[in-house]
Amino acid sequence: MMKHTAEKITPTDGQLRPPFRRPLLFAAILQAALPALTACGDTVAGARADRERVASPLQVDRPHAAAHTGDDLPSLGTDPADRPGTPPDELKAARRSVRLAQEYRELHGDSEAERERHKKIFILTQCEYFCQGMKYLFPERDISLNFVRCIEEVKFSSSEATHILLVVDISSIESMGKFKNAIDFINQINSPRRIGVLVNRYNSYLTYYFFRKLKGKVTFFDSHTLKNGIFQRNFHLWLKGKVFHPMHVIMRYCDSRYGCSLKEWLSLILPLSGESMQEISVCMNIPNQTLYKIRLNALHKIGCISFRQFCDLYIRGEICTKNDRMLYKQK
């Protein structure tokens, strides 16, 4: 009889050593172990999916992720129950994922993208006509205009920047006082904020003082650009956080009639809002005694005997500024 000896197989370059010398026996073992390996794989995949759902309620099972993401929650038109042949376990898991996503949205509110689209702006103004005009200029639904009469009505956020637009109104002592209180209140808040100030040609000289008072963290807008569309464009850029200067700060001012300088005119106007001479001297970095001399010199130029006389004339409207020129109605 001839002896059959096993032939020794040595792998050459690029070949792998065969795991078994008896391929039929290896196939039988693999066929017997296949159900157990499949069940183990399903268990690991299910555990991984459960961990993902616990980590983020907005993540659902991958077979139904396209139909049950957080963005599609308001209109769940592709419910697994509507698809025929959906296994009960998958249907239960999908419904649980949708419920967790809804609870997550109720607890944490809108997503970051939705908060970026819906900007909330607080506008401090006393003029009802201006409120109606702003609603007409910005009819977009992604901009929420909140008109307030005093700064205490503004709701500051600690997580995102609060946008506040202050409208300068020096037509009355009351409006000037509210504006002064708003500036002082904002300087005491530590939360992130973006401040805008709307001025016109009658009070644009005040930009120098407001710029120093707010430490340069302010954007000025010109009210005379409301009709030509420039204000809308600058307003949208301001909401996006762009750093720009649509209106320059007036550093120099001289009345063409009486020759009053910027410091002289500020020393006359700012105390009407309730700003003390000490506060003005600190903000403008001028000694208090020097500031009184500047105001006295301005009174002599106008022809007023005292500051009280100037206040009476200003309140009655007999003295004002228009187009960078002081008007004095003498009787």
GULUM-968633 format. One record per residue (C-alpha): residue number from 1; residue in one letter; x, y, z. Coordinates in pm, 1 decimal, always signed. Layout:
     n   res          x          y          z
   NUM     A          X          Y          Z
...
***
This chain:
     n   res          x          y          z
     1     M       +0.0       +0.0       +0.0
     2     M     +108.0     +356.4      -71.0
     3     K     +126.4     +595.9     +221.1
     4     H      -36.6     +930.2     +169.7
     5     T     +174.4    +1191.5     +344.7
     6     A      +45.9    +1542.3     +404.4
     7     E     +213.5    +1786.2     +176.4
     8     K     +374.5    +2073.5     +359.1
     9     I     +255.3    +2405.7     +219.8
    10     T     +494.9    +2693.6     +249.9
    11     P     +350.0    +3034.8     +162.1
    12     T     +531.2    +3232.3      -99.8
    13     D     +551.2    +3612.4     -120.9
    14     G     +205.6    +3770.1     -121.6
    15     Q      +27.6    +3453.2       +5.6
    16     L     -122.8    +3382.4     +346.2
    17     R      -84.0    +3062.4     +541.8
    18     P     -414.6    +2868.3     +527.9
    19     P     -582.8    +2850.5     +871.0
    20     F     -684.2    +2488.0     +831.5
    21     R     -554.2    +2205.4     +624.1
    22     R     -898.6    +2053.1     +605.3
    23     P    -1129.7    +2307.5     +438.8
    24     L    -1442.8    +2096.2     +486.4
    25     L    -1393.1    +2083.1     +863.0
    26     F    -1335.6    +2463.8     +876.2
    27     A    -1654.2    +2528.1     +678.3
    28     A    -1856.0    +2310.7     +914.4
    29     I    -1724.7    +2495.0    +1222.1
    30     L    -1793.3    +2835.2    +1066.3
    31     Q    -2148.7    +2737.1     +971.8
    32     A    -2218.9    +2621.3    +1325.3
    33     A    -2082.5    +2942.9    +1484.8
    34     L    -2248.3    +3187.6    +1242.7
    35     P    -2579.9    +3233.4    +1438.4
    36     A    -2392.7    +3309.3    +1758.9
    37     L    -2167.4    +3562.9    +1587.4
    38     T    -2468.2    +3734.9    +1427.1
    39     A    -2651.2    +3763.4    +1760.1
    40     C    -2340.4    +3905.7    +1925.9
    41     G    -2303.8    +4166.3    +1651.9
    42     D    -2667.2    +4273.3    +1687.1
    43     T    -2622.4    +4309.8    +2063.1
    44     V    -2313.8    +4530.9    +2022.8
    45     A    -2484.5    +4746.5    +1758.6
    46     G    -2791.5    +4789.1    +1978.2
    47     A    -2579.8    +4890.3    +2275.9
    48     R    -2393.3    +5144.7    +2063.1
    49     A    -2724.0    +5294.1    +1942.4
    50     D    -2852.5    +5317.9    +2300.5
    51     R    -2537.2    +5499.5    +2408.3
    52     E    -2576.8    +5748.6    +2123.5
    53     R    -2938.1    +5817.4    +2219.3
    54     V    -2842.2    +5872.8    +2582.9
    55     A    -2559.5    +6107.9    +2484.5
    56     S    -2782.3    +6323.7    +2265.4
    57     P    -3163.1    +6285.2    +2259.6
    58     L    -3170.8    +6436.5    +1910.5
    59     Q    -2980.0    +6133.7    +1768.1
    60     V    -3204.9    +5845.4    +1670.3
    61     D    -3153.0    +5504.1    +1515.1
    62     R    -2971.6    +5526.1    +1184.6
    63     P    -3241.5    +5342.0     +981.6
    64     H    -3486.8    +5621.8    +1068.9
    65     A    -3249.7    +5918.6    +1113.8
    66     A    -3361.8    +6092.9     +795.7
    67     A    -3725.5    +6079.5     +898.0
    68     H    -3686.0    +6166.5    +1265.7
    69     T    -3426.4    +6438.4    +1305.2
    70     G    -3490.4    +6731.8    +1533.3
    71     D    -3556.5    +6971.2    +1242.7
    72     D    -3847.3    +6764.3    +1113.7
    73     L    -4028.8    +6738.7    +1446.1
    74     P    -4297.7    +6999.8    +1369.5
    75     S    -4408.3    +6807.4    +1060.3
    76     L    -4368.6    +6432.2    +1119.9
    77     G    -4512.7    +6323.2     +790.1
    78     T    -4294.1    +6008.7     +767.7
    79     D    -4402.3    +5822.6    +1079.5
    80     P    -4271.8    +5461.4    +1097.1
    81     A    -4629.3    +5352.4    +1164.2
    82     D    -4720.9    +5472.7     +813.7
    83     R    -4463.2    +5244.7     +653.1
    84     P    -4587.1    +4888.0     +607.5
    85     G    -4372.0    +4608.1     +735.7
    86     T    -4201.2    +4802.5    +1015.2
    87     P    -4097.5    +4563.7    +1296.8
    88     P    -4258.0    +4638.9    +1636.3
    89     D    -3919.7    +4682.7    +1809.6
    90     E    -3798.9    +4936.0    +1552.7
    91     L    -4130.9    +5119.8    +1568.0
    92     K    -4109.4    +5143.8    +1947.1
    93     A    -3748.7    +5267.1    +1932.8
    94     A    -3833.3    +5532.4    +1672.4
    95     R    -4126.6    +5664.2    +1874.9
    96     R    -3909.3    +5675.0    +2185.9
    97     S    -3645.1    +5874.9    +1996.3
    98     V    -3906.6    +6123.4    +1875.6
    99     R    -4039.4    +6165.6    +2229.0
   100     L    -3689.9    +6225.9    +2366.5
   101     A    -3621.4    +6481.2    +2094.1
   102     Q    -3940.6    +6668.4    +2176.1
   103     E    -3854.8    +6673.0    +2546.7
   104     Y    -3502.5    +6793.4    +2465.9
   105     R    -3639.3    +7079.5    +2255.7
   106     E    -3881.8    +7182.3    +2530.7
   107     L    -3601.2    +7189.2    +2788.4
   108     H    -3329.2    +7353.7    +2583.0
   109     G    -3536.3    +7567.5    +2347.0
   110     D    -3448.8    +7634.7    +1984.6
   111     S    -3123.9    +7529.1    +1826.4
   112     E    -2829.1    +7762.5    +1784.3
   113     A    -2911.6    +7815.4    +1416.7
   114     E    -3266.3    +7920.3    +1502.2
   115     R    -3138.6    +8164.3    +1763.0
   116     E    -2909.4    +8317.4    +1502.6
   117     R    -3199.7    +8359.6    +1262.3
   118     H    -3427.7    +8521.0    +1520.1
   119     K    -3254.9    +8833.8    +1646.9
   120     K    -3412.3    +9021.5    +1936.6
   121     I    -3343.8    +9394.8    +1951.5
   122     F    -3445.3    +9633.9    +2227.4
   123     I    -3507.6    +9991.1    +2109.8
   124     L    -3523.4   +10269.4    +2368.0
   125     T    -3737.8   +10551.7    +2233.0
   126     Q    -4020.5   +10779.1    +2342.4
   127     C    -4156.3   +10846.4    +1991.5
   128     E    -4449.2   +10636.1    +1871.6
   129     Y    -4399.5   +10747.2    +1511.4
   130     F    -4046.7   +10611.0    +1517.3
   131     C    -4176.9   +10274.9    +1639.9
   132     Q    -4417.1   +10251.1    +1346.6
   133     G    -4142.1   +10353.0    +1105.7
   134     M    -3905.5   +10082.7    +1231.9
   135     K    -4177.1    +9818.6    +1193.5
   136     Y    -4223.8    +9931.9     +835.3
   137     L    -3849.8    +9925.3     +760.4
   138     F    -3794.6    +9580.4     +912.5
   139     P    -4098.2    +9361.2     +841.9
   140     E    -3883.1    +9045.0     +848.5
   141     R    -3994.7    +8771.0    +1080.7
   142     D    -3637.6    +8688.7    +1178.5
   143     I    -3596.6    +9028.2    +1351.7
   144     S    -3790.7    +9090.5    +1671.7
   145     L    -3819.6    +9460.8    +1757.5
   146     N    -3896.3    +9529.0    +2123.8
   147     F    -3969.4    +9895.3    +2198.3
   148     V    -3911.2   +10004.1    +2557.5
   149     R    -3961.5   +10333.9    +2738.6
   150     C    -3694.2   +10283.6    +3002.8
   151     I    -3378.2   +10077.6    +3023.7
   152     E    -3513.3    +9866.7    +3311.6
   153     E    -3746.2    +9691.7    +3065.1
   154     V    -3452.8    +9541.9    +2872.3
   155     K    -3392.3    +9172.3    +2942.8
   156     F    -3018.3    +9109.2    +2936.9
   157     S    -2891.0    +8762.2    +2849.1
   158     S    -2585.4    +8605.0    +3007.7
   159     S    -2522.2    +8357.8    +2723.0
   160     E    -2546.6    +8579.5    +2413.8
   161     A    -2504.8    +8945.8    +2328.7
   162     T    -2803.7    +9172.3    +2392.7
   163     H    -2866.8    +9422.0    +2110.9
   164     I    -2983.9    +9765.4    +2228.4
   165     L    -3054.0   +10065.5    +2006.0
   166     L    -3072.2   +10400.6    +2187.5
   167     V    -3247.0   +10689.1    +2013.6
   168     V    -3109.2   +11029.5    +2115.2
   169     D    -3389.9   +11273.0    +2192.6
   170     I    -3304.7   +11612.3    +2343.6
   171     S    -3643.1   +11768.0    +2274.3
   172     S    -3742.1   +11745.7    +2641.1
   173     I    -3572.4   +11724.3    +2977.2
   174     E    -3752.6   +11396.9    +3055.2
   175     S    -3623.6   +11218.2    +2745.1
   176     M    -3271.9   +11346.4    +2809.3
   177     G    -3286.8   +11214.2    +3164.1
   178     K    -3399.2   +10867.9    +3048.5
   179     F    -3117.3   +10853.7    +2798.8
   180     K    -2865.5   +10948.0    +3066.2
   181     N    -3002.3   +10677.9    +3299.2
   182     A    -2979.3   +10423.4    +3017.0
   183     I    -2610.3   +10496.6    +2963.7
   184     D    -2535.1   +10466.4    +3335.2
   185     F    -2734.7   +10143.2    +3363.4
   186     I    -2559.3    +9983.1    +3065.4
   187     N    -2215.6   +10064.8    +3208.8
   188     Q    -2305.8    +9868.5    +3522.9
   189     I    -2406.7    +9550.1    +3335.3
   190     N    -2138.7    +9282.8    +3292.7
   191     S    -2329.0    +9064.3    +3044.7
   192     P    -2234.8    +9072.6    +2672.2
   193     R    -2409.9    +9347.0    +2476.7
   194     R    -2396.2    +9545.8    +2153.8
   195     I    -2498.1    +9911.1    +2177.2
   196     G    -2616.9   +10127.4    +1890.1
   197     V    -2703.9   +10497.9    +1911.1
   198     L    -2920.6   +10676.3    +1654.8
   199     V    -2849.2   +11048.5    +1618.4
   200     N    -2947.3   +11325.4    +1376.3
   201     R    -2796.1   +11651.5    +1258.0
   202     Y    -2941.1   +11838.2    +1557.1
   203     N    -2762.7   +11632.3    +1824.0
   204     S    -2472.1   +11469.6    +1638.2
   205     Y    -2222.6   +11670.1    +1847.4
   206     L    -2313.0   +11445.1    +2142.1
   207     T    -2145.2   +11144.6    +1977.7
   208     Y    -1809.6   +11250.5    +2121.5
   209     Y    -1934.5   +11233.8    +2479.1
   210     F    -2130.9   +10908.9    +2430.8
   211     F    -1827.5   +10748.0    +2268.2
   212     R    -1614.6   +10827.1    +2572.3
   213     K    -1892.1   +10738.9    +2815.3
   214     L    -1937.6   +10390.2    +2663.6
   215     K    -1559.4   +10340.3    +2634.7
   216     G    -1575.4   +10318.9    +2256.0
   217     K    -1801.9   +10011.2    +2251.3
   218     V    -2083.2   +10174.1    +2053.5
   219     T    -2197.4   +10205.1    +1692.0
   220     F    -2356.2   +10530.2    +1574.9
   221     F    -2628.7   +10546.5    +1309.9
   222     D    -2743.6   +10850.4    +1114.5
   223     S    -3121.6   +10894.2    +1115.2
   224     H    -3108.3   +11085.0     +786.1
   225     T    -3021.9   +10759.7     +604.1
   226     L    -3352.4   +10594.7     +693.0
   227     K    -3508.9   +10664.1     +353.2
   228     N    -3230.9   +10564.0     +113.0
   229     G    -3176.7   +10210.9     +247.0
   230     I    -2831.9   +10273.1     +395.8
   231     F    -2962.9   +10246.4     +750.2
   232     Q    -3121.7    +9904.8     +681.4
   233     R    -2796.0    +9770.5     +538.5
   234     N    -2588.8    +9902.8     +828.9
   235     F    -2844.9    +9774.6    +1078.2
   236     H    -2821.9    +9419.6     +941.1
   237     L    -2441.6    +9433.6     +948.2
   238     W    -2456.7    +9549.4    +1309.1
   239     L    -2680.8    +9254.5    +1400.7
   240     K    -2433.7    +9013.1    +1240.4
   241     G    -2158.1    +9144.7    +1466.1
   242     K    -1961.8    +9328.5    +1199.7
   243     V    -1716.9    +9588.4    +1329.8
   244     F    -1767.8    +9903.6    +1126.3
   245     H    -1839.9   +10274.6    +1171.5
   246     P    -2135.2   +10391.8     +960.3
   247     M    -2109.3   +10734.1    +1124.8
   248     H    -1791.5   +10899.3    +1246.2
   249     V    -1760.6   +11045.9    +1592.5
   250     I    -1759.7   +11426.1    +1589.4
   251     M    -1438.1   +11531.9    +1759.6
   252     R    -1451.3   +11901.2    +1666.2
   253     Y    -1742.7   +12138.8    +1670.5
   254     C    -1771.1   +12513.9    +1644.5
   255     D    -2088.9   +12714.4    +1631.4
   256     S    -2086.2   +12934.0    +1324.2
   257     R    -2280.1   +13211.5    +1497.6
   258     Y    -2143.0   +13244.5    +1849.1
   259     G    -1820.0   +13046.9    +1809.8
   260     C    -1895.1   +12798.2    +2090.2
   261     S    -1660.9   +12499.9    +2086.8
   262     L    -1759.0   +12137.3    +2144.9
   263     K    -1654.0   +12140.7    +2509.9
   264     E    -1839.3   +12465.6    +2571.5
   265     W    -2161.4   +12337.1    +2419.7
   266     L    -2139.7   +12003.0    +2603.5
   267     S    -2092.3   +12185.7    +2933.2
   268     L    -2424.6   +12360.5    +2866.0
   269     I    -2634.7   +12069.7    +2732.8
   270     L    -2526.6   +11767.4    +2935.2
   271     P    -2624.6   +11906.6    +3279.3
   272     L    -2982.6   +11935.1    +3149.9
   273     S    -3001.7   +11553.9    +3143.7
   274     G    -2895.5   +11523.9    +3505.8
   275     E    -2524.6   +11467.5    +3439.1
   276     S    -2322.8   +11638.9    +3708.3
   277     M    -2020.9   +11855.1    +3632.9
   278     Q    -1806.0   +11604.4    +3822.0
   279     E    -1920.0   +11320.2    +3596.0
   280     I    -1856.0   +11531.1    +3286.3
   281     S    -1506.8   +11624.9    +3402.5
   282     V    -1417.4   +11260.1    +3471.1
   283     C    -1551.1   +11141.0    +3135.7
   284     M    -1383.3   +11415.2    +2932.9
   285     N    -1066.2   +11411.9    +3145.6
   286     I    -1097.1   +11781.5    +3227.2
   287     P    -1045.5   +11927.1    +3576.0
   288     N    -1370.3   +12025.5    +3740.7
   289     Q    -1264.8   +12386.8    +3795.0
   290     T    -1157.8   +12417.5    +3431.0
   291     L    -1492.5   +12281.6    +3317.1
   292     Y    -1678.6   +12552.3    +3511.0
   293     K    -1464.1   +12816.2    +3340.9
   294     I    -1547.1   +12663.9    +3001.2
   295     R    -1919.2   +12684.5    +3074.6
   296     L    -1893.2   +13041.3    +3201.2
   297     N    -1715.6   +13141.6    +2881.4
   298     A    -1993.7   +12980.4    +2674.7
   299     L    -2260.5   +13172.5    +2868.1
   300     H    -2086.1   +13501.4    +2795.9
   301     K    -2073.0   +13420.5    +2424.0
   302     I    -2447.5   +13351.5    +2413.4
   303     G    -2535.7   +13652.0    +2623.0
   304     C    -2674.4   +13472.7    +2927.6
   305     I    -2609.9   +13602.0    +3275.5
   306     S    -2627.0   +13262.7    +3449.0
   307     F    -2668.0   +12893.8    +3372.6
   308     R    -3019.3   +12906.7    +3516.9
   309     Q    -3117.2   +13162.1    +3254.8
   310     F    -2980.6   +12932.0    +2984.0
   311     C    -3186.2   +12641.0    +3120.3
   312     D    -3505.7   +12848.9    +3109.9
   313     L    -3437.2   +12955.9    +2751.1
   314     Y    -3359.8   +12600.7    +2642.5
   315     I    -3668.8   +12452.4    +2806.4
   316     R    -3892.7   +12712.5    +2641.1
   317     G    -3731.0   +12640.7    +2304.7
   318     E    -3588.3   +12990.1    +2263.0
   319     I    -3238.5   +12852.9    +2214.3
   320     C    -3147.5   +12539.1    +2021.5
   321     T    -2905.1   +12397.7    +1763.2
   322     K    -2983.8   +12327.8    +1399.6
   323     N    -2741.5   +12207.4    +1132.9
   324     D    -2445.3   +12266.3    +1366.3
   325     R    -2555.1   +12621.4    +1427.2
   326     M    -2690.5   +12769.4    +1746.1
   327     L    -3020.0   +12959.1    +1718.2
   328     Y    -3108.5   +13215.0    +1983.0
   329     K    -3452.8   +13371.3    +1961.9
   330     Q    -3422.4   +13704.3    +2139.8
   331     K    -3739.4   +13897.2    +2219.0
***
